């Protein structure tokens, strides 16, 4: 269960931060809070700004009031976060952190700064910046618990009041007044006047504190006697931060070594339970645990949660009297109560605050947070198939849960229900959720905490009813939640879409497809708006993560069309249009930013771009180091800096604003661009939903024809079927390709038994055939594993491959049809750069790259041909074919760049393999797929075989990561006459991460790349014919088609189909 922190923070701030200036603005506060609670953020913001202007003016006059201003600024940041404006929210949080660091009163700002850090980590998770969130949470958790040093109660008491007394003049005056007139209970005979002292020396203060400590002890003893009439809450008023140990320790992030040992479970927490969220002492621990699991770091996740459980085992008393005391004190304090009463909000605050009381107090030796930590550990055991441990721990958890079953507190009931669900006790979970729903209905008014729990309980109970097959009950709960949304918060409220997508899925489950479409359409529109609204300032990594966080809506829409035999035209068109927007969205956005800066960027942006690229060079250099000395923490630090630099560039660039209105290419525009004999096919792949999310990915295709009023959606197959066909079983490249596409000059001439392309054709092309009658040209955008298929080499019939039947033009997105520019004549002054006949140098040991003798003849031939057509060339061979000379072309891009050399693309290694890898180069250790794809230039063998790079010189291994850093905006064509240069990691809607992406980011228009280990002789001939046709006047696509046709006449697919032309 997740409370809405925005309104919870507003509520707590309202309850405990009342001041004279706040009293003057209570009506404004109440209205702003009410509007925010209803999701009317645009109406609330002007009120918050007015209040913040007033607070800032006061803070400028009196620095002691700065803290109050910053606390309310948090609320403004949270509102922007809930509106989906992550950029503004992030800037506000960072501003607060910087200003609080500079405050002299560290007594207040220590806690507040950590709370804002907690909020910022949550924002980073929403933005997809998991690494940023992880770093903050690790600092919070391990600083608070690992470096925690306990002091005794008296030491904490003296330290608290000493720091408060010396923090500022206002605090000193207030404490002097309290020392002079303090009196709480008439039953105690402590004199109301302490010894007079106006000095601030430590001895005078110590005497005052000694008397005050004695008074506190007497009051504490009296509080245990119910007849004394002393409320325990008054103890908190005297010592409000006793259990908030953050005040009595230094915020000391762990060292890298200490952090590693903690994450491995080799070093233990030293502290007790403390926390940043009042009602959730282990919030940051649990969030970090979930994040570790998300990042597949199960070792760290297990170590972390076990240590959290161990802390509670060590200190089983638990509980946090601080909150209880604060609530009682502020609800009973006459001044505060009267002010709240005048504002008409006391009862609402009281109802909310009383729900928070006693949540983490122990009942019969346990509490809900302790149980939840155990449930998280049980879930980890289940995920990692430690079945015996899971069963044993689940039984223990169930026994503990039963001890809390009689507790009426709705917060506890909510967490109890979540825990029952986690261990598979669904009836008990339903009972707890119904307890929350009934509790809410019996309350007078609609208070914030109760509303949040009510919404969550309705959603979760609906999920459980659905799981049990009671769809009517599930539907009733969800509709009740939507009605309450409309009544209380409005349909723009941040969590509203959770209820809507749940209803869409429920109607799909019951095969009520029309209603499922209606609800799904609302969600798709909302999700796309969220993505578009935030793209302008996120880094590439964050954009990718944001899309991944929201992708389930698109996956569900495709699953719905898979189930519905007759989806509506309107729905198909909406899904297709949003597919067009989504595919390659990050790449397109980045391209436009870079293009804008290169052509029109101001000096500030160009400087930022240069700094960012310099940092990326430093990252690439780190991977030149031998694996044995590779330092991952250095890479992490550089990546963090690069991420922030990229965000600044995107935020300041006007490219997004200039091009945002042009991004929304739709079906009608695609259709208008097609001729009567042309078709556009956009493949898609999606996680499959069928009454629940399945462990399966499905493929489909959208087909657009010139004369049709709606796109066609064609279901294809499951990914596992494709994966089996495209998996190389340790054969050589030639053997594998022949098993895949056969060895016949025509399909009927194949002699390979079990040719896999026959099944490929049946799975991914035969279902499309009914729509392709009369079609000669096909624009095609692949998805997922289909990027590894050579469609030209699929058998069309006994006598023809698809190459013979169609002109297939491959694009990264069908959107490019609208954006494409027809190549004109070769411009005056155009030149070409040719790399070939390269000396790869000697290897220090191990693996190395051998010479490619035919590449020298290849580039010499092309050089002669270009010279005969009056095209200036630069021919780079032997050691001159270096990485330095390639990078010299940045900003001076040739019209044609031809590179005949080796290429590589390596898969992502698992964590265990990475940790044990110490032989050879470090490129295989990279998480970024752009660093695991590359081409080999002069003298690369030294570093490739594990040798140290020469200081001040390039290593000869040019990764896709480095290519993307270049400015090749004037380059019309890049030819990589190399093996595997069309390959790379596949990332959802973004396609292949490798050279295709790299050269696109560098500004190149067309790319000719290799899909497999290319045969040297035939590739050499293909290049000669291709360039000959180009300089006879043919444009790039027809020239390549003609060159392939000549090679295809007397050769099987292995020899002619391995090169792919894409744009």
N, C-alpha and C positions, 0 to 999 in steps of 0.2 A: 504494500500500500504506500502511496506517495502523496504526502500532503502538499498542497499548493503553497510553496514557501513565500510567494509574493504577499499573499494576504495574511499568512501567519506572521510574517515579519512586521507587516503593517499593524496587526493587532497587538503584538507584544510591544512594539515601539510605542503605540498609543497608551498601553497600560503602564509602562514603567519609565517613560521619558517625558512626563508632563512637566512643563516649566511655565513661568509667567508668560513668555511669548507664545508658547503652545496654547496656553489658556485663551489668549486673545484670538487664536486662529482655529479653535476647536470646531466651529461650524464649518469652516473651510475643509478641515481635516476629515470631518465626518462625511461631507459630500464627496470629496475626492476618493475616500475609501469605498464608499457605497458605489460610485460609478465604476471604479476599478473592479470591484467584486462582481459587478454585472457584465463585465467585459466591454464596457464603454470607455475604452482607453483614450480615444481621441478627445472625449469630453473631459476626462480626468486630468490629462496632462497639463492643460492650461492652469488648472487649479493648483497642481503640484508646483508648476513653475512660479506661480504667484507666491506660494508659501515659501519656496526655496529662495526666491529673491529677497523676501523679508528676512529669512534666517541668515542669508549671506550678508546682508547689510548689517545685521546685529553682530555677526561673527567678525566682520571687518573692523568694527569698533571694539569688540571684546573677544580676543582670541580664545578665551575660555569657553565661548559658545560655538566654536568651530566643530566640536565633536557632534553637537546636536544637528548641525547643518549636514554633516557627512552621513549621519544615520538616516536622515530623511532622503538624502541623495540616493541611498541604496534602494529605497522604494521606487524612485524614478527609474533606476537601472532595471529593476525587476519588471516594471511595467513594459519597458521597451523589449525586454526578453520575451515576455508573454505575447507581445504584438508580433514577434518574429523578427524584430529589428536587432539582430545580434551585434551588428557593428557598433551601434550607439550604446547598447548595453555594455559591451566589452570596454569601450572607451570610458564610460562612467565608472565601472568597477576599477579599472586601472588608475583612474584619477583619484578615487577614494584611497586606494592602497598607497599611492605616492604621498598624498596629503597626510594620511595617518602616520606614515613613517616619520614625517617631519614634525608631528605634534610633540610637544614636550611632555604632555601628560600621558606617559606610557601606561598608567594604570587603566585608563579607559581604552586607549587605542589598541593595546595589545590584543584584547579579545575581539574588538570590532574589526581589526585588520584581518584576523584569522577567519572571521565569519565571512568577510568579503572574498577572501581567497577561496573559501568553500563554495560560495556562489559562482565565482569565476570558473572554478573547475567544473561545476555543473553546466555552465554555459558552453565551455569548451567541448563537453561531451555532446551537447546538442549540435554544435558546429561541426562535429566530426574530428576535432583535434584531440584524439585520444591520448596522444603523447603528452600534450600540454596538460590535460586533466590528470594524467598519471603522475606527472612530475609534481604538481601542486598537492595532490592527495598524499603522495609519499612524504612530502615535506610536512604536511599537517599531521599525518598519522605517526610517522616515526619520530618527529620532533616532540610530539605531545606524549608519546608513550615510551619510546625507546630511550630518549634522553631525559625523561622525567626523573626528578629527584625529590623525594618526599621530604617534607619537614613536619615537625610535630604541630599540633593544633596551636599551641602558644606561639611558636615561631611564625606560623602563617598569620596569626592575629596581629602580632607586632609588625610584621613586614607589611601587611595590608594597610594598617593605619599610618605607618611611617611614610610609605609611598604616597598615600592620599594626602597626608598633611603637607608634604613637601612638593606636591605636584603644581599647585598654583595658589595665588592669594585667596581666591574665592573658596577653595577647599579648606585652606587653613582657617579662614574666618568661620566657616561653617562648623568645623570640628571644635574650635575654641568655644563657640556658642553651645555646642552639644555637650562638651565637657562641663560647661558652667551650669547648665540647667537641666541636664538629662534626667528623666524620670519616666519609668514605664509602668510599674505595678505598685499600687498603694500598699500591697501586702508586704512589700520589702521595705526595709528601714534605711536603705542606702540614702545618705544625705543628697539633696538635690543640687548642692553646690560643691564642685570639686575645688581643690586648692587653686588659688588664682595664680596665673602666670601669663605674662604677655610675651615672654621671650620664646624664641623658636630653637634654642639650643637643644641638643640631643638629650642632655640630662633632664631638662625640664619636661620634654616630651615623654621620655621614658617613665618618669614618675607618674605622669598623667595616665599613660597606657597601663602601667602596673595596677593603678587603682581601677581603671576601666576593665582590665582583665579579671580582677578579683570580683568586680560587680557582675561581669559576664558569667563567671563560674557559678555565682550564687543564683543568678537568674536561670542558668541551665539546670541546676539542681532542682529549683522550684518548678521548672516546666515539666518534670517527671511526675510531679504530684498534682493530680487533676483538681484537688481541692484548693490549690493555690490560685487558680484562675489565670495563671500565666500561659499564654498561647505560645506554642513552639515557634510560630511565625515571627514573634518578636525577637527571638534569638537570631533569626536571619536578618532582621533589620539591623541588629548590632553588628553582625558579621556576615553580610550578604554573599560574599564570594568565597566562603570557606571551602565549598566543594568544587569550586572552579579553579582547579589546580594550575590552570594556564597563567594565573596571576602570580604564582609563586615559583615560576621557573623561567629560564631564559629560552626563547624560541631558537633552538639550535638544530638546524637541519643536519641529518646524519652525513658522514663522509661517504664517498662512493664505496669504500671497502665495507663500512659498517652496514650500509644499505644492502649490499649483496649478501652479507652473512645473515642479516635479518630476513631477507626474502627467501633464503635457503633454510631458514629455521634453526640456524646455528647460534643465533644470539637472541635472547628473550627480551620481551618488554619489561621495563622496570616499574611502570606506573600503574595507577588504578584507573577506574573508569572516569572519564571526564568527557567533555564533548562540546561541539560548537552549536548544535541545535538543541534548544531547551528540552524538547521531549524525545530526543533521539541521541543519547550519548555515544552510540557506536555508528552514527550515520556515515561518517567519513571512512571508517573501517570497512563497513559493508559495501559502500560504493567502490572502494578500491579493490575489494575482493571480486566484485562483479566485473570490474574493468580488467583485472588480471585474467579472469576467465575469458572475457571477450577477446583479449589479445593472445589467448592460448598459452598463458603462462601459469599452468596449473600448479607447478611447484611453489611459486610465490603465493598463489591464492591459498593453497592448503596451509603453508607456514603461517600466513597472516591470520587466518581465521582461528587456527589452533591456538595462537598466542592470545587472541582476544578472549577465547574461552578460558584459557589458563588464568588470565587476569581475574575473571569472575570467580573461578574456582579458588583462587588465592584470597580474594576479598568477597566472600559470599554475602556480606551485609547489603551491598548495592545501595540503591536509593539515592535520591538527590533532594535533600530537604530545602535546597536553595529555592527551587521553583515554587514549592509549596508555600514557603515563608513569604516569598515575594507576592504571590497571588493573594494570600490572606492579608498581608500588610496593605497592599494597594487597594484591595476591595473594601477594607475596613477603615483606611485612613480617612478622616473627615474631610480634609481639604480636597484630596483627589476624588473621593466619592462625590462630593458636592459639585465639583467641576464637571465630572462625567454626567451626573444627573442633569445638570443644566443643559448639557449638550444632547441629552436624550439617549445616551449610549451605555449607561452603566450596566443595565441588565444584559445587554448583548455581550459586553466584555466579560461580565461575570460568568455567563453561560459558557462562553468559549474557554475562559481560563480554568474554570472548575473541571472541564473535561481533561485538561492537561495534568491535573493533580494526580500524584501517586502512580503515574504510569510505570515508572521504573522502580517502584518499591517492591520488595520481595513479598510473595505470598507463599507460605508453606515451603520456604527454602528456595524459591525460584522466582524469576521475573521474565517478562516476555522478550527482552533483548537477548538475554542469555539463551533462551530457547531458540530465538531466531538465528543466532550465530551457529548453534548446533544444526539447525535445519539447512543453513547454507553449506555446512560441511557435509551433511548427508547428501545434498544435491550434487556436490562435487564428487563424492564417492560413486553416485549413480552415473554421472557423466563419464567417469573414468573406469566404469565397470568393476569397481571394487564392491561386488555384490554382498559379500558377507558383512563387510563393514557398514554398508548402507542399511541392511536389514537390522543389524544390532542397534545402530544409532537411531533409526526410525522408531524402534520400539521404545527406546529411552525417551525420545522426544514426545511420543504419544503419552507416556506416563506423566511427563512434566506438564504437558498441555492440559491434561485433565484436572490438575491442581488449580488451574486458572479458569476453568469452565464456569464457575459461579460468579466470577467478577463481572460487574455490570458496566464498567468503564468502556465506552465505545472504541476508544483508541486501542485498548488492550484486546477487545473483541476483534477488531480489524486485523491486528497483527496475528492474533491467534488463528483466525480464519485463513490467512495467507500461509501460516505454518502448517495447518492441517492439510491444505491443498498441496503443499510441497512434499508431504510424506504420503499422499494418496488417500487421505481420510476425508472423502468428499462430503459425506453426510454430515460429519461434524463441522466441516467448513461452512456448508450451507446454513446450518443452525446458527453459527456465529454471525454470518452475514445478515441473516434475517433478524437477529437481535439488534444489529446496528440500524437496519431499515425501520424496525418498529420503534427504536429509541428516538430516531429523528422525527417520526410522525407524531410522537407524544409530546414533543417539545413545543413550547410556545415561541413563535418566531422562527426565523431561519438563520441560525448563527453560522459563522464561517466554518469552524472545525466540523460541526455536525454535518453541514452540507457537503463538505469534501468527502467525509467518510460515507455518507449516504450515496453519493454518486459512485464512488469506488465499489461499494457493496452491491449496488444494483448491477454494475457491469460484471463483477466477478461472479455473482450468483447466477446471472444469465449464462455465463460461460460454463458453469458447473451444471446447470439445468440442461444446456445443450449437450454437454458431454454424456449426461444420463439419458438423452433422447427425449426429454420433455421440452419440445420446441415452443409450445404455447406459453409455458411458464417463462421461458427465456425471452420470448418476444414481449411478454407483458412487462418484465423488468426493464428491458431496453426502452420500450416506449414510455414507461414511467420516467426514466432518466431524461429522455428527450423533452417530455412535457415540463419537467423541472428545469431543464436548461432554458427553455423558452421563457418560463416564468421568472427565473432568478437571474440568469447570467447572459442570456441572449445567445444566438447561434454562432456568434463570432468568438465565443469563449474558447480558450486555447485547447481545452480537453474535449470540446464538443465532438470533434471528428472521431475520437475513439469510440463514442457511442454509435455514430453514424456508420462507420466501417463494420462494427460488430453486427448492426442490423442488416447491412448489405450481405455479409457472410451468412447470417441466419436465413435470409430469404433464398440465397443460393443453395444452402443446405436442403431447404424444403422445396427446391425447384420452382420457386416463385420468381422467375427471372426478371420480369418487368420491374417489380419493386426493387430487386437487387440492383438492377441497372440504375434506377433513379438515385438510390443512396450512394452507389459507387461513383456516379458522375459528380456528385457534390464533393466527395472526398478528393477525386482526381484534380478538380479545379483548385481546391484549397491547397493541396500539396504542391502543385506547380507554382502557385503564387508564392508559397513559402520559399521554394527553391529560387525563383527569379528574384525575389526581394533581397536575397542574401548573397547572390553571386558576385555582386560588385566589389566586395572587399575581402572575400575568403581566398586563401591560398589554394593551389591545385589540389593538394592533399585533403584540405578541408572541404573543398567542393565535392570531391569524390566521396568522402565520408558522409556528407550531408545527403547526397543522392542515395547512398547505400542505406542510410537511416530511414529514408522515405520510400524506398523502392517497393516495399510490400504492397502499397496501394496499386502500383502498376502491375505487379505480379498477380494480384487478385483480379484486376480487370481482365487480364488475358485468360486467367483460369475460368472466369465467368463466361467469356466468349467460347471457351472450349466446351463448357457444359451446355450452353444454350444453343439448340439447333437453329434458332432463327433470331439472333440478336438484332436489335433495331438498327436501322441505317444511321440514326443520330448517334447512337452509342459507339458503333464501329468507327464512325468518322472522328468522334471525340478521342477515342483511344488511339487511333492512328495519328491524329494531329499531335497528341502529347508524346507519342513515340518519336515522331519527327523532331520535336523540341528536345527530347531527352537524349537521343542517340548522338554521341560525339559533342554533347553540350559543353563539357569542360574544355575539350580541345578547341572548339570554335571560339569560346570565350577568351581563352589564353591567346589564340592566334590574333584576335582582333586587338587585344591589349598591346601585344608586342608590335603589331603592324602600325598601330597608332603612334606608339612611342618612336619607332624608327623613322616614320615619315613626318610626324607633326609634333612629337613630344617636346615639351619645354625643357630647359636645361636642368631643372630640379629632378624631373622624372628620368632624364637620361643619366644623371649622376646616380640616382637610386638604382637604376637598371645595371649600371656598371658595377656598383658595389655588390649587388646581389649576385651577378655573374662571377665576380671575383671570389665570393664566398663559395659558390658552387664549384669553382676550380679547385679550391682548397679541399672540398669534400672528395672530388674525383682523385686528387693527389693522394689522399689517405688510402684509397683502394689500390694504389700502386705499391703499397708496402707489402712485404711478404706476409702470408697468413700468420706466421709464427709470432710476428710483432704487431699485428693489427690491433688497434685500440678503439673499441666500439664506443666508449664514453666520449671520446673526442668527436666521433661522427655524430653522436646524439646532440652534443652541444652546438656543433656547426649547423646541423639540420634545424635546430630550434631558431637560431639566428636567421637562417635562410627563409624559414617559414614566415617570420615576422617581417622581413624585408619584402618578401613577395606580397604580403597583405598590404603593406604601405603603397607599393607600386599599383596594385589593383584599385586601392581606395582613391588614390590621387589621379589615376588615369581617367580621361574623359571617354575612353573607348567604349566602355560599357554603356554609358548614358547615350552616346551617339548611335550605338548600334542596337540598343535594347528593343526599340520599336521595330527593327527589321528582322528580329530573330524568329518571330512567330510564323514560320513557313507552314502553310497548311495544305490539305489535300487538293483544293481547287487550284492552287499555284502549280503543284506537281503535275496535275492532269493537263493544264494548259501548255506545259512545256513538252508534252509527249506527242509524237506523230502517231498516225493511225496504225503503223506497224511496230510501235514501240511499247514496252512495258517497264514499269519500275517495281522491283521486288525488294522489300525491306524485311530481312529475317529478324526474328526476335526470339529471345529465350527468357524464361521466367521460372521462378520457384513455384511449384504447383500446389494449389490449394484445392482440397476435396474433403470438405467438412472439417478439416484441420490442415495445418501446413504439413505437407508430405516431404519425405526425404528424397525429393526427386525434382529434376529440372526438365522442363518441357520446351519444345521448339515449335514455332509457328512462322507464318509468313504473311505479310500484307502485300497485296498486288494492286497496283494502280494502272488502269488502262485509259486511254484518251477519251473514249466515248461512254464511259460508265459514270453514273452519278454518285457512286459510293465506293470506297475501297473494299476489297475482298479480304477476309481473314481465313487462312487455311491452316488448320492444325496439322502438325507433322509427326513428331516422335519424341520419345524420352531421350535425355542426354546419354544415359548409360548405353544405349544401343549405338550411338555415334562413337562414344569413347572406346567401345570394344573394337570397332572397325578401324579407328584411327590410331590405335595403340601399336607402337613398334615393338615386336617381340624379340628384340636384340639382333635383328637382321641388319645387314649393311643397308645403307641408304638406297642403293639400286634394287636390292632384293625386296625391301619393304615397299617401294613405289610400284614395283612390278606386281607384288601381291595385291596392292591396292587398286591399281588402274589396269593391270594386265600388261602383256608384252606384245600385243598385236598392233600392226600398223592400222588396222581397222578393228573394231570390237569383236567381229566374228573370227578374226585371226588369232585371238588370244589362246595360249596353251597353258596358262597358269590355272591350276585347279582352285576353285573357291575364290575367284576374283571378287574382292570386296566392293568394288565400285558398282557392281550390280545391285547389291543391297543398299548402298548409298543412294543410288538413283531411285530405288523404290521408296526409301524413307523421306528424301528431301526434295526430289524433283518430280517424280510421277504424280503426286497430288496436285502439282501446279499446272500440269499439262492441259487440263480442260480450259484454262484461262489464256493459253498461249497460242491459240489457233490464229494464223495469219501474222504472228509476231516474228520480226527479224532481228530487232535490236533490243537488248535487255540491259537496263541499269540495275546493278545489283549491289546491295550492302549486306555484308555478312554479320553474323552474331555468334559469340561463343566459339565452340569448336569448329563451326563451319568456316571460320577464317583459315583453317588448315586444309580446306578442301579446294582442289583445283577443279572448278566446275567445268572448265573447257574439256577436261579429260574424262568426264562421266560419259558412259555410253548412251547415245540417243536412240540408236537401234543397231542392227547387226552391221550396218555399213558406215555409220556415222557416229562420231563423238558430238557432244553438244557444241564444240568448237565449230563443227561443220554446219550446224543448223542455225546458230545465232551469232551475232556480234555482241559479246558480253563485255560490258564496261563496269569495272569494279570501283565502288566509291566507299568512303568511310561512312557516309550517310547519304540517303536519297535527297536530303535537303540540298546537296551540292548541285543538283540539276538546275535549281532555281538560281544558284549563285555562280554557276560556271561561266568562265570567260573563254570564248573561242580563241585559240592561239592565232596570232597574226603572222606576218612575215618576220624573219629573224632580224632583230633591230641592228642598225648600223653600229659598229664598234663592239658587237657581241663577240665573246671569245669562249673557248672551251679549255678545261683543265683535265688532263688524263693521268691517272695513276696506274702503273702496271710494271711487271718485271721487277718486283720489289725484293730487296735483300732484307730478310727478317732477322739477320744477325745470329749470333751464337747463343745457345742456352747455357745457363749455369748448371743445370741438371734437370732431370725429369722430362716432362712433355715439352714439345716445341713445334713450331710451324715450319713445314718444308716449303721449298720454292715451287712456284707455279710457272713453269717454263712457257706455256702457251700464252700467258697474259702479256708477255712482251710483244709477241707478234700481233696480238689483238689490238693493243693500244698504238703500235706503230702503223698498222693498217688504217685505223680510225684517224690518226694524226695526218697521214698522207691524204686521206679522203677529204678531211676538213680543209687542209691547205689548198687542195685543188678547187675547193668551192669558196676560196678567199675568206675562210674563217680563221682568225688568229687562234693559235693553240699554245698551251704550256704543257710540255710533256715531262712528267716526273717519274723517273725510274730509279732502280737500285736504291742507294741510301738517300737520294733526293726525294723519294716518295715518302716523306716523313710527316709525322703528326704536326710538327711546327709549320710546315708549308701548307697543310690543309687549313689550319686555323688562321693562317695569314689571309685567307680568302674572305674571312668574316668582314662584312661591310664593303667588300669589293667582289661581289659574287659573280661567277661566270654564268653564261647562258646555259652551258652544259657542263656537268661535273660527272666524269666517268671514272669508276674505281674498280679495277679488276684485281681482286685479292681474296684472302680468307675472311670469313665472317663467323660469328658464333652467337648462340642464344642459349643460356643456361637456366634450368629450372630453379625454383626457390627451394632451399634446403630447410629441413626441419630443424628445430632448436637443438636437439641432441647432436645431430650431425655437425651443425655449426660449432657447437662448443668443443667438439673433439677434432675439428679440422685444423691442421697446422702445417700442411704440406702444400707448397705451390703458391699461387697468387690469391689475392683477397677478393677478386670480383665476384666469385661464387658465393661469398658471404653476405652480399648486399640484399637488403629487403626490397629496395627499389629495382623493379625489373629493367629500368633504363640503364642501370649500371651492370646488368647481367647480359646485355646484348652489345656487341661491338664488332668493329672491323680491325684488321691487323695491318699495320704499316711498318715502315723501316725500323729495324732494331728492336722489335717487340719481344723477341724470344727471351731476352734477359729477365724482364719482369714477369712474363708469362710463366716461366719455369720456376719462379720463386726467388729470383735475384732482387737485390735492392735497386731502386731507381737512382739514376744519376741526378744529383742536386742541380736544379736549374735547367734540366732538359726534360722534354716530354718522354713518356714511356713507350710510345708507338702503338698503344692499345687505345683506340678511339671508341668510347662507349656512346650509346644513344643519348645518354645523359649529357655528354659533352657536345654532341651534335646539336642538341636542342638549344644550347647556349650561343650558337653561331647566328650571324645575320647573313642569310643567303636569300634575301628577299627578291633579288633579281634573277634567281636561278629558275629557268623554266623546266629543266629536266635533270634528275639525278639518276644515274645508272650504277647500281651496285652489282657488278658481275661477280657475285660472291655467294657462297652457300649460306642458307638459313637466314638471310637478311630480311625476309618477310615475316619471320617468326617473332615470338615474344609472349609475355604473359597476357592473359585475356581478363579484362576488367569490366564486367557487366556492360552497361550501355556505352562505355568508352572504347570498346574494341581492343585491338592489340597494342600493348605497350612495348615498343621497340623502335626500329628505324622508321617505320611508317609515321609514327607519331613524332619522332624527333625531327625529321626533315620538314614535316608540316609546321611544327613550331618554329623552325628556322626560316620558314617563308617559301619553301619550294612548292612548285605547282604539281608536276608529275614525278612519279618515282617508279623505277623498274627494278624489282627486287627478286631475290631467289628464295623459293620455298623449301628446297632440299639441296643435298650435295649435287651440284650441277656437273654434268660431264663436260670436260674441258673443250674437246674438239667441236662439239655441236654448239656449245655456248659461244665459242669464238665465231662460228659461222652465223649464228643468229644475230650477234652484234654487228657484224659486217653488213649483212643484208638490211638490218634495221636502219643503220646510219646512211646507207646508200639510198634507200627510199626517201628518207627525210630530206636529203639534199638534192633529190630530184623534184622536191616540191610537195611531197605528201606531208600531212599533219601527223602528229605523234601516234594517235590510235590506229589509223589506217596503215601507217608504216610498220607498226609492230605486228598487226594482224597479218600483213603480207609476208613479213619475215618468218613468223611462226608457220604460216601456210606452206612455205617452201620447205621448211624443216620437217613439217608434219607428214609430207607426202611419202617419205620412205623410212620413217622412224616411229617407234612406239612412244607413248606419253612421257616416259622417263626422260627422253632426250629433247622434247620440245615444249612440254607443259610446265616446266619448273619455274619459269620466270613469270611474274605477275606485274602488270602495269596498273597502277592505281593513282588516283588524284584526291 
